[in-house]
Amino acid sequence: METLLPIHSPLFLPVDGLDDQPAWDMLFGNGNPLVLEIGCGIGDFAVTMAGRHPDWNYLALDFYNKGCLKTCRRAERLGVANLRVVRDEARAFITRCLPLASLQAVFINCPDPWPKRRQRKRRLVNEEFVRTLSAYLRPRGDLYFSTDFADYGREVAAFMPRQRDFENQLAPDLWRHDLPEYPRSKYMLKFMAEGQDIYFVHYRRTAQPAGEGIP
Ligand SMILES: C[S@@+](CC[C@H](N)C(=O)[O-])C[C@H]1O[C@@H](n2cnc3c(N)ncnc32)[C@H](O)[C@@H]1O
């Protein structure tokens, strides 16, 4: 079993100490909108994005202990204070700890691709998960997905137009291989260096509250 590295950082929120539906305003010290990154890895993207948006309360989530530690260290080193790191499984964390219609944005970068056909059902991002995210996004909240794995990118790009409560922000394209202002994560840079295309998908939650307008 993996030995957990202790994380002693004021930015780290041990999940055992988090109430169901914690008072996020208290934990961040303000009432700014919450933004969630799922699978933040070593936190390079999270720290860049949170640093660019001091008016966001940025939750960097991963169940990778060492990644959480590195994310905290990076944020502390760069003085990024509007970020908190949680080590937990995404679905468990979202449903237990986040209020419905609370997220200004969700970022998911290079999630594990589970490339073999028989493993694909393990992929985090599928229609069911997007329906869950829809309920936790605010009206007009953004959903960004990127992957280095063409099959995963095309799969997500193919089912997103069926989500009636999301609008494609890259139309008429279903995906792009470049989003100029979007920070590059560790995995993106690794695969770009190998000459692979990144698939970027960007949708926005419609203005209706969750459930309305959905047949
Ligand atoms: C391939 S890495 C990508 C890391 C980073 N986003 C990047 O682009 O460099 C995928 C990350 O997602 C995390 N992860 C995968 N499934 C997860 C889940 N269900 N809940 C939380 N983290 C998850 C893994 O621990 C890993 O750190």
The ligand as a Tripos MOL2 file, in Angstrom:
@<TRIPOS>MOLECULE
LIG
   27    29     1     0     0
SMALL
NO_CHARGES

@<TRIPOS>ATOM
      1 C1         -3.1340   11.6470  -16.3800 C.3       1 LIG1
      2 S1         -3.1340   12.5710  -14.9170 S.3       1 LIG1
      3 C2         -3.2990   14.2540  -15.5050 C.3       1 LIG1
      4 C3         -2.8920   15.2570  -14.4780 C.3       1 LIG1
      5 C4         -3.0570   16.7220  -14.8940 C.3       1 LIG1
      6 N1         -4.4500   17.0740  -15.0640 N.3       1 LIG1
      7 C5         -2.2900   17.0420  -16.1560 C.2       1 LIG1
      8 O1         -2.9340   17.2440  -17.1940 O.co2     1 LIG1
      9 O2         -1.0560   17.1050  -16.0910 O.co2     1 LIG1
     10 C6         -4.7760   12.2570  -14.2790 C.3       1 LIG1
     11 C7         -4.9340   12.6730  -12.8370 C.3       1 LIG1
     12 O3         -6.2930   12.5140  -12.4710 O.3       1 LIG1
     13 C8         -6.3690   11.9220  -11.1820 C.3       1 LIG1
     14 N2         -7.6560   11.2470  -11.1240 N.ar      1 LIG1
     15 C9         -8.1000   10.2910  -11.9560 C.ar      1 LIG1
     16 N3         -9.3490    9.9150  -11.6340 N.ar      1 LIG1
     17 C10        -9.7010   10.6610  -10.5650 C.ar      1 LIG1
     18 C11       -10.8730   10.7150   -9.7420 C.ar      1 LIG1
     19 N4        -11.9240    9.9200  -10.0020 N.pl3     1 LIG1
     20 N5        -10.9000   11.5760   -8.7150 N.ar      1 LIG1
     21 C12        -9.8200   12.3650   -8.4350 C.ar      1 LIG1
     22 N6         -8.6800   12.3550   -9.1870 N.ar      1 LIG1
     23 C13        -8.6290   11.5160  -10.2250 C.ar      1 LIG1
     24 C14        -5.1530   11.0090  -11.1280 C.3       1 LIG1
     25 O4         -4.7590   10.7520   -9.7890 O.3       1 LIG1
     26 C15        -4.1060   11.8300  -11.8880 C.3       1 LIG1
     27 O5         -3.3660   12.6860  -11.0380 O.3       1 LIG1
@<TRIPOS>BOND
     1     1     2 1
     2     2     3 1
     3     2    10 1
     4     3     4 1
     5     4     5 1
     6     5     6 1
     7     5     7 1
     8     7     8 2
     9     7     9 1
    10    10    11 1
    11    11    12 1
    12    11    26 1
    13    12    13 1
    14    13    14 1
    15    13    24 1
    16    14    15 ar
    17    14    23 ar
    18    15    16 ar
    19    16    17 ar
    20    17    18 ar
    21    17    23 ar
    22    18    19 1
    23    18    20 ar
    24    20    21 ar
    25    21    22 ar
    26    22    23 ar
    27    24    25 1
    28    24    26 1
    29    26    27 1
@<TRIPOS>SUBSTRUCTURE
     1 LIG1         1 GROUP 0 **** ****
